[in-house]
Amino acid sequence: MNKLATLPTQSHPPLSPRQTLPTMYDLPSEDPEEISMPDQYHGLQSTLLEDTFKPRNIASEQVFVASDLNIYYDLRNLNWYKRPDWFAVVGVERLYEGRDLRDSYVIWQELVSPFAIVELLSPSTENEDLGRTVRQPGNPPTKWQVYEQILQVPYYIVFSREKDEFQAFHLVAGQYEPVSLTDGHLPILQLELSLGLWRGSYKGVNRLWLRWFTSDGELILTPDEEAAAAQQRLQEAEQRAERLAAKLRELNIDPDLMSLG
């Protein structure tokens, strides 16, 4: 018997729904019959989004981001899930129950929907990603239906690397409406962030990338960029010190004696 077809029975005294309903440990993290061969671009782009998603007004322990992770959304159909290319949730612990890495995101356990979802367009997924696919009888709801009507994700973004453009949709009165970009950026004031395109080198690959910025449009640095910036500041400080020492020597002042004083 398929263990997903039956739900646990209640104990006496009854346990809370969180304790009795299926968790991420009960639900499969992947479908062995589903062919999934992610390319290098998808992995790099998702990692860049994760590296730069740093809301200023929310503690990092209350932010969870993931890529290519199952989201279970229907307790009546435990084999139904969506797997966004990237998504972010705010207001939940970064670790599951504060202690474990997530195998999947189970909405009836987490109780918080993603705040933003990004899908990276490809020819095979473009119609569904853009809401053009019509649900067929007996099939699960489409991505658009799940994100808009079931999970009610406030921001849904699709990015085409072939066209070098992204489209953003904001949930208004239960329906997605296109968002007009501001200077090429999607402002999200609730998180003090904006999303935009940036041309540069990431992990040794120079192209146009989708990444997070501050609400003022300043780059949010990746860990590698932060390390490079720190190294640059150190080199500049050393150069200033060397120039000062040279000036002192021109005045017949020993800079080493001054440092000892």
C-alpha positions as CSV (number, residue, x, y, z in Angstrom):
1,M,0.0,0.0,0.0
2,N,1.3,3.5,-0.8
3,K,2.1,5.1,2.5
4,L,1.1,8.5,0.9
5,A,-2.4,7.3,0.4
6,T,-3.2,7.1,4.1
7,L,-3.0,9.6,6.9
8,P,-1.9,8.8,10.4
9,T,-4.8,8.1,12.9
10,Q,-5.4,10.3,15.9
11,S,-4.0,9.4,19.3
12,H,-5.7,9.8,22.7
13,P,-5.5,12.5,23.8
14,P,-5.4,14.0,20.2
15,L,-2.2,15.4,18.9
16,S,-2.0,18.7,17.1
17,P,-2.3,18.7,13.3
18,R,1.3,19.7,13.0
19,Q,2.2,16.4,14.8
20,T,-0.2,14.2,12.8
21,L,0.0,15.5,9.3
22,P,2.7,14.3,6.8
23,T,6.0,16.2,7.1
24,M,8.9,16.5,4.8
25,Y,10.3,13.3,6.2
26,D,7.2,11.4,4.9
27,L,7.0,13.0,1.4
28,P,9.5,12.2,-1.4
29,S,12.0,14.8,-2.3
30,E,12.1,13.7,-5.9
31,D,10.2,11.6,-8.4
32,P,12.2,8.7,-9.8
33,E,10.1,8.8,-12.9
34,E,10.6,12.5,-13.6
35,I,13.6,13.2,-15.8
36,S,15.4,16.2,-14.5
37,M,18.8,17.3,-16.0
38,P,19.4,20.9,-14.7
39,D,22.1,22.8,-16.7
40,Q,25.0,24.8,-15.3
41,Y,23.2,28.1,-15.9
42,H,20.2,27.2,-13.7
43,G,22.5,26.3,-10.8
44,L,24.7,29.4,-11.0
45,Q,21.8,31.8,-11.4
46,S,19.9,30.3,-8.5
47,T,23.1,30.5,-6.3
48,L,23.6,34.1,-7.2
49,L,20.0,34.9,-6.2
50,E,20.6,33.1,-2.9
51,D,23.9,34.8,-2.2
52,T,22.4,38.3,-2.7
53,F,19.0,37.8,-1.0
54,K,19.6,39.7,2.2
55,P,16.6,41.7,3.5
56,R,17.9,44.5,5.7
57,N,14.9,44.4,8.0
58,I,14.7,40.7,8.7
59,A,17.0,38.6,10.7
60,S,18.9,36.0,8.6
61,E,17.7,33.2,10.9
62,Q,14.1,34.1,9.7
63,V,14.9,33.7,6.0
64,F,14.8,30.5,4.0
65,V,15.8,30.3,0.4
66,A,16.0,27.2,-1.9
67,S,16.3,26.2,-5.5
68,D,14.8,23.1,-7.2
69,L,13.1,22.0,-4.0
70,N,9.6,20.4,-3.9
71,I,6.8,22.6,-2.5
72,Y,3.9,20.4,-1.2
73,Y,0.7,22.4,-1.2
74,D,-2.3,20.0,-1.2
75,L,-2.9,17.7,1.8
76,R,-5.6,15.8,-0.2
77,N,-3.1,15.0,-3.0
78,L,0.2,14.2,-1.5
79,N,1.8,13.4,-4.9
80,W,1.2,17.0,-6.1
81,Y,4.0,19.5,-5.8
82,K,5.7,22.3,-7.6
83,R,9.5,22.7,-7.8
84,P,10.4,26.4,-8.5
85,D,13.8,27.2,-9.9
86,W,14.3,29.5,-6.9
87,F,12.1,30.8,-4.0
88,A,12.4,32.7,-0.8
89,V,10.4,32.6,2.4
90,V,10.5,35.2,5.1
91,G,9.2,34.6,8.6
92,V,10.2,31.0,9.0
93,E,13.3,29.5,10.6
94,R,16.2,29.0,8.2
95,L,16.5,25.4,9.4
96,Y,13.5,23.1,9.7
97,E,12.3,23.2,13.4
98,G,15.6,25.0,14.0
99,R,17.8,22.0,13.5
100,D,17.6,20.3,10.1
101,L,18.1,21.0,6.5
102,R,14.9,20.7,4.5
103,D,14.2,17.9,2.0
104,S,11.1,19.7,0.8
105,Y,8.8,22.6,1.8
106,V,5.5,21.3,3.2
107,I,3.1,24.2,3.4
108,W,0.7,22.7,6.0
109,Q,3.7,22.2,8.3
110,E,5.5,25.5,7.6
111,L,2.3,27.6,7.5
112,V,4.1,30.4,5.6
113,S,4.0,30.7,1.8
114,P,7.0,31.8,-0.2
115,F,7.3,35.6,-0.5
116,A,9.0,35.5,-4.0
117,I,9.4,32.8,-6.6
118,V,11.7,33.0,-9.6
119,E,11.3,30.7,-12.7
120,L,14.0,30.6,-15.3
121,L,12.4,30.3,-18.7
122,S,13.2,27.5,-21.1
123,P,11.4,26.5,-24.3
124,S,9.8,23.4,-22.5
125,T,8.5,25.4,-19.6
126,E,7.8,28.9,-21.0
127,N,4.0,28.4,-21.6
128,E,3.4,27.1,-18.1
129,D,5.7,29.6,-16.4
130,L,3.9,32.5,-18.1
131,G,0.4,31.2,-17.3
132,R,-0.6,30.1,-20.8
133,T,-1.1,26.5,-20.0
134,V,-4.7,25.4,-19.4
135,R,-5.3,22.8,-16.7
136,Q,-6.5,19.5,-18.0
137,P,-9.2,17.5,-16.2
138,G,-7.7,15.2,-13.6
139,N,-4.3,16.9,-13.7
140,P,-2.7,19.0,-10.9
141,P,-3.2,22.7,-11.1
142,T,-0.6,24.6,-13.2
143,K,2.3,26.5,-11.7
144,W,0.5,29.8,-12.2
145,Q,-2.6,28.5,-10.5
146,V,-0.6,27.2,-7.5
147,Y,1.5,30.3,-7.1
148,E,-1.4,32.7,-7.5
149,Q,-4.5,31.0,-6.1
150,I,-3.2,28.4,-3.7
151,L,0.1,29.6,-2.2
152,Q,-0.8,33.3,-3.0
153,V,2.9,34.2,-3.5
154,P,3.2,38.0,-3.4
155,Y,5.9,38.3,-6.1
156,Y,6.3,36.0,-9.1
157,I,9.3,36.6,-11.4
158,V,10.2,34.9,-14.7
159,F,13.6,35.5,-16.4
160,S,14.6,34.7,-19.9
161,R,18.3,34.4,-20.5
162,E,17.7,34.1,-24.2
163,K,16.0,37.5,-24.3
164,D,17.9,39.0,-21.4
165,E,14.8,40.2,-19.8
166,F,12.6,39.5,-16.8
167,Q,9.0,40.0,-16.0
168,A,7.5,40.5,-12.6
169,F,4.0,39.9,-11.3
170,H,2.6,41.2,-8.0
171,L,-0.5,39.6,-6.3
172,V,-3.2,42.2,-6.1
173,A,-6.7,41.2,-4.8
174,G,-5.9,37.5,-5.4
175,Q,-4.7,37.9,-9.0
176,Y,-1.3,38.5,-10.6
177,E,-0.8,41.9,-12.2
178,P,2.3,42.9,-14.2
179,V,4.7,45.2,-12.4
180,S,6.2,48.2,-14.1
181,L,9.9,48.2,-13.4
182,T,11.6,51.3,-11.9
183,D,14.9,52.1,-13.8
184,G,15.0,48.4,-14.7
185,H,14.5,47.2,-11.1
186,L,11.6,45.6,-9.3
187,P,11.3,47.4,-5.9
188,I,10.1,45.3,-2.9
189,L,9.8,47.9,-0.2
190,Q,8.6,45.4,2.4
191,L,12.1,43.8,2.4
192,E,14.1,46.9,1.6
193,L,15.3,45.2,-1.6
194,S,15.0,45.5,-5.3
195,L,15.6,42.9,-8.1
196,G,17.4,43.8,-11.3
197,L,19.8,42.8,-14.1
198,W,23.5,43.1,-13.7
199,R,26.2,42.4,-16.3
200,G,29.4,41.1,-14.7
201,S,31.4,38.0,-13.8
202,Y,30.0,35.5,-11.4
203,K,32.0,32.3,-10.7
204,G,34.1,33.2,-13.7
205,V,31.2,33.5,-16.1
206,N,30.6,37.0,-17.6
207,R,27.0,37.6,-18.7
208,L,23.8,39.3,-17.8
209,W,22.5,38.0,-14.4
210,L,19.4,38.4,-12.3
211,R,20.4,39.5,-8.8
212,W,19.2,41.3,-5.7
213,F,20.1,45.0,-4.9
214,T,19.3,47.3,-2.0
215,S,16.2,49.4,-2.3
216,D,18.5,52.2,-3.4
217,G,19.8,50.1,-6.3
218,E,23.2,49.4,-4.8
219,L,24.7,45.9,-5.3
220,I,24.4,43.4,-2.5
221,L,27.7,41.7,-2.6
222,T,28.2,37.9,-2.7
223,P,30.6,36.4,-0.2
224,D,33.3,36.3,-2.9
225,E,32.7,39.9,-3.7
226,E,32.8,40.9,-0.1
227,A,36.2,39.1,0.3
228,A,37.6,40.8,-2.8
229,A,36.3,44.2,-1.6
230,A,38.0,43.7,1.8
231,Q,41.2,42.7,0.1
232,Q,41.0,45.8,-2.1
233,R,40.5,48.1,1.0
234,L,43.5,46.5,2.7
235,Q,45.7,47.1,-0.4
236,E,44.5,50.7,-0.6
237,A,45.3,51.2,3.1
238,E,48.8,49.8,2.6
239,Q,49.4,52.0,-0.4
240,R,48.3,55.1,1.6
241,A,50.6,54.1,4.4
242,E,53.5,53.7,1.9
243,R,52.9,57.1,0.3
244,L,52.8,58.8,3.8
245,A,56.0,57.1,4.8
246,A,57.7,58.3,1.5
247,K,56.5,61.9,2.3
248,L,58.0,61.7,5.8
249,R,61.3,60.5,4.5
250,E,61.4,63.4,2.1
251,L,61.2,65.6,5.2
252,N,64.0,63.6,6.9
253,I,61.5,62.0,9.3
254,D,61.9,58.4,10.0
255,P,58.3,56.9,9.8
256,D,59.5,53.9,11.9
257,L,60.4,56.1,14.8
258,M,57.1,57.9,14.6
259,S,55.2,54.6,14.8
260,L,57.2,53.7,17.9
261,G,56.4,57.0,19.5
